[in-house]
Amino acid sequence: MSILWTLIIGFVVGLIARIFSHGKNTPKGFILTALLGVGGSFAATFLGQFVGVYAPGETSGFFGSVIGAVVVCYVWDYFTHKRAVKAETRGATADSGKAQG
């Protein structure tokens, strides 16, 4: 039952994070949104413990999870956008070579 609640809360946190992060490449679908929320919660907990906001063994709260998920969403957008730009650049180079040849 605990895993089910984790996925449900992760999904809600992921939805809220998707609202706050505007990008073409934001994760879509139930599974990616839930993973975004759960990953954001883990990231917020880890960074909070590293900085000293949370004690060892203490987890982040709902708002910390949302902030962590927004950060994870921006990181996701950065890497997927970078990969998409490389693919478009390769396609444009191949197309320009064909047009000249």
Backbone as a ProteinNet text record, in pm:
[ID]
protein_1_A
[PRIMARY]
MSILWTLIIGFVVGLIARIFSHGKNTPKGFILTALLGVGGSFAATFLGQFVGVYAPGETSGFFGSVIGAVVVCYVWDYFTHKRAVKAETRGATADSGKAQG
[TERTIARY]
82.2	0	86.6	203.6	292.8	344.4	372	420.5	310.9	187.6	75.6	61.1	68.6	59	176.6	294.9	411.8	389.5	334.4	308.3	199.1	96.1	-12.3	38.3	110.1	165.6	267.3	349.9	445.9	378.1	264.9	190	137.4	81.9	29.6	143.4	255.3	370.8	422	426.8	470.3	378.3	247.6	153.5	176.1	195	219.9	351	453.2	582.2	569.5	489.4	469.2	398.5	312.7	245.1	346.5	439.8	536.5	652.4	681.9	794.4	739.7	769.5	719.5	829.1	801.5	899.1	833	890.5	837.2	854.6	963.2	1002.2	969.1	870.6	834.4	779.7	810.8	764.8	613	562.9	418.5	380.7	258.1	210.5	214.6	134.6	121.6	252.3	319.3	439.7	551.3	577.1	683.7	650.7	524.3	485.8	504	463.9	482.6	630.5	710.6	855	919.3	869.6	917.7	891.4	771	737	814.7	827.5	902.1	1050.5	1103.5	1243.6	1268.7	1173.8	1186.1	1184.9	1105.4	1102.5	1235.3	1289	1420.3	1528.9	1524	1624.7	1615.7	1493.7	1476.5	1523.2	1495	1539.1	1691.1	1754	1898.6	1966.8	1923	1984.1	1956.6	1836.2	1803.9	1888.9	1914.7	2001.8	2146.4	2188.2	2325.1	2351.6	2254	2268.9	2246.9	2170.5	2145	2005.9	1918.9	1781	1704.6	1730.3	1665	1766.8	1721.2	1807	1822.7	1930.2	1944.8	1824	1769.4	1651.8	1520.9	1524.5	1403.8	1380.4	1255.7	1223.8	1171.6	1172.5	1121.6	969.5	913.9	769.4	711.7	584.8	515.2	574.4	596.7	649	792.9	871.7	1007.6	1008.2	913.6	902	864.8	776.3	737.3	857.5	932.4	1050.3	1152.9	1174.4	1266.4	1220.3	1089.7	1036.5	1048.4	1032.6	1050.5	1195.6	1289.3	1431.5	1458.8	1404.2	1422.6	1361.2	1248.9	1183.7	1269	1330.5	1418	1543.4	1596.8	1711.8	1671.7	1555.3	1503.1	1490.6	1432.8	1412.5	1546	1644.9	1777	1840	1839.8	1904.6	1826.8	1695.1	1618.5	1621.8	1624.5	1632.8	1769	1872.9	2007.8	2018.4	1959.1	1961.8	1877.6	1764.4	1677.7	1746.6	1820.9	1891.5	2001.8	2072.7	2176.2	2115.7	2002	1936.5	1890.7	1837	1793.5	1912.5	2024.5	2144	2197.4	2199.8	2245.2	2153	2023.9	1927.5	1942.3	1967.2	1983.8	2111.8	2217.7	2343.5	2326.5	2258	2235.9	2146.9	2044.4	1955	2026.3	2112.8	2181.8	2281.3	2341.5	2433.8	2363.1	2242.3	2165.8	2118.8	2084.7	2033.8	2144.2	2267.1	2376.1	2429	2423	2489	2418
-119.7	0	126.1	119.5	234.2	270.7	172.1	198.3	264	220.4	280	427.8	460.1	599.3	680.9	621.1	690.6	725.1	632.8	660.2	765	759.2	857.7	997.6	1010	1139.9	1184.9	1091.6	1125.7	1176.4	1116.2	1161.8	1303.2	1330.8	1464.7	1566.8	1532.7	1622.8	1644.1	1537.7	1549.7	1638.4	1627.3	1714.9	1861	1887.4	2025.6	2076.4	1991.8	2032.1	2061.5	1982.6	2007.8	2139.9	2181.2	2311	2424.4	2410.4	2516.9	2520.2	2411.9	2409.5	2408.3	2513.6	2526.3	2483.9	2385	2339.4	2244.3	2234.5	2144.5	1999	1970.2	1832.7	1784.1	1844	1795.8	1654.6	1569.3	1430.4	1422.5	1336.9	1321.2	1177	1157.8	1024.7	1000.1	903.1	874.1	827.3	734	674.2	777	853.9	954.2	1065.1	1103	1206.3	1157	1032.1	975.8	961.8	916.5	904.9	1040.8	1141.9	1278	1323.6	1298.2	1337.6	1260.7	1130.1	1048.2	1084.3	1104.2	1145.3	1281.8	1372.3	1504.2	1496.4	1407.6	1389.1	1334.8	1235.4	1181.9	1288.2	1367	1472	1576.7	1616.3	1715.6	1660.8	1534.4	1473.5	1467.2	1420.8	1407.4	1543	1640.9	1773.1	1841.3	1822.4	1880.2	1822.5	1692.3	1630.7	1673.9	1690.7	1732.1	1874.2	1962.7	2102.2	2117.5	2028.5	2035.6	2082.5	2094.4	2135.5	2022.6	1899.6	1782.5	1699.7	1641.4	1553	1420	1345.6	1213.8	1125	1064.7	980.2	1055.2	1187.2	1268.2	1291.9	1284.1	1304.7	1445.3	1486.1	1618.7	1618.5	1735.2	1748.5	1763.7	1796.5	1808.3	1920.9	2037.6	2151	2127.6	2063.6	2026.9	1930.3	1838.7	1743.1	1813.5	1911.6	1986.3	2063.3	2128.1	2202.7	2107.5	1993.1	1894.5	1843.3	1822.2	1774.1	1880.3	2006.8	2113.7	2116.7	2101.1	2097.1	1977.3	1861.1	1741.2	1763.8	1831.8	1858.3	1950.7	2053.5	2141.2	2067.6	1978.6	1898.1	1807.3	1745	1659.4	1740	1859.8	1944.1	1984.6	2014.3	2053.9	1942.2	1820.7	1710.5	1664.8	1663	1620.9	1727.6	1854.7	1962.9	1960	1934.5	1928.6	1815.3	1700.5	1586.8	1616.3	1682.9	1715.2	1814.8	1910.3	2007.7	1938.9	1843	1769.5	1691.3	1628.1	1550	1641.2	1757.8	1851.8	1903.9	1927.9	1978	1873.6	1747.7	1641.6	1630.5	1641.2	1632.5	1748.4	1867.8	1984	1972.7	1919.8	1903.5	1801.8	1691.3	1588.8	1643	1721.3	1777.4	1879	1962.3	2063.8	1999.8	1889.1	1817.6	1757.4	1710.1	1649.5	1756	1872.8	1978.6	2032.8	2034.5	2088.2	1986.7	1858.3	1754.5	1713.7
0	0	0	62.5	67.9	-70.9	-154.1	-289.3	-372.7	-353	-424.9	-389.8	-260.6	-218.2	-271.1	-274.5	-328.3	-475	-552.1	-692.8	-711.8	-628.9	-640.1	-605.5	-494.3	-455.4	-560.2	-610	-714.8	-839.6	-875.9	-993.2	-972.1	-854.6	-824.9	-826.5	-764.2	-762.7	-904.9	-985.3	-1124.3	-1206.6	-1183.8	-1254.4	-1218.9	-1090.6	-1047.1	-1106	-1108.8	-1165.8	-1314.5	-1385.9	-1528.7	-1551.9	-1459.5	-1472.9	-1458.6	-1364.1	-1337.4	-1435.4	-1500.6	-1594.1	-1735.5	-1807.5	-1944.3	-2039.5	-2116.9	-2215.1	-2311.8	-2429.7	-2530.2	-2490	-2422.4	-2397.3	-2257.3	-2191.6	-2059.2	-2069.8	-1973.1	-1979.7	-1985.4	-2071.1	-2084.9	-2055.1	-2014.7	-1982.5	-1832.2	-1790.2	-1647.2	-1586.1	-1652.6	-1593.9	-1581.8	-1688.5	-1680.7	-1582	-1572.2	-1476.6	-1333.9	-1307	-1172.9	-1140.2	-1237.2	-1214	-1191.8	-1261.5	-1241.1	-1097.7	-1048.8	-912	-808	-825	-728.8	-734.2	-855	-868.5	-807.4	-822.8	-760.9	-609.8	-556.5	-411.5	-360.3	-432.5	-393.3	-405.2	-513.9	-532.6	-422.5	-387.6	-281.4	-147	-119.8	5.7	10.8	-97.6	-100.1	-86.7	-165.8	-158.6	-25.3	29.6	159.3	270.8	266.2	366	345.7	220.9	191.6	241.2	220.8	261.8	412	472.5	615	651.3	551.5	577.5	646.4	602.4	660.1	737.7	845.9	924.6	850.7	879.3	816.2	847.6	745.1	760.5	744.4	741	724.7	575.3	533	391.5	368.8	242.2	208.7	215.7	232.4	236.1	97.1	91.1	-37	-121.3	-60.4	-136.4	-179	-94.9	-133.4	-249.8	-249.9	-360.8	-490.4	-481.9	-602	-656.3	-568.3	-612.2	-674.3	-611.1	-666	-801.1	-817	-944.5	-1053.5	-1018.3	-1116.3	-1163.3	-1069.6	-1106.5	-1197.4	-1162	-1245.1	-1383.2	-1390.4	-1518.1	-1605.6	-1545.5	-1622	-1668.9	-1586	-1627.5	-1742.8	-1732.8	-1840.1	-1969.3	-1959.2	-2076.1	-2137.3	-2053.6	-2103	-2185.8	-2132.7	-2202.5	-2325.4	-2318.4	-2436	-2543.9	-2504.5	-2603.1	-2671.5	-2595.7	-2651.1	-2753.9	-2720.9	-2812.2	-2936.5	-2921.3	-3034.6	-3127.7	-3072	-3153.9	-3233.7	-3172	-3244.3	-3360.6	-3337.4	-3442.5	-3555.8	-3523.6	-3626.5	-3704.8	-3636	-3702.7	-3800.9	-3757.3	-3846.5	-3967.9	-3946.1	-4056.6	-4153.1	-4101.4	-4187.3	-4268.5	-4209.8	-4281.2	-4394	-4365.3	-4467.9	-4578.5	-4544.5	-4645.5	-4732.6	-4673.6	-4751.7	-4847.7	-4807.9	-4895.9	-5015.5	-4995.1	-5103.9	-5201.9	-5149.6	-5235.2	-5326	-5279.8	-5358.7	-5458.8	-5420.2	-5496.5	-5616.8
[MASK]
+++++++++++++++++++++++++++++++++++++++++++++++++++++++++++++++++++++++++++++++++++++++++++++++++++++

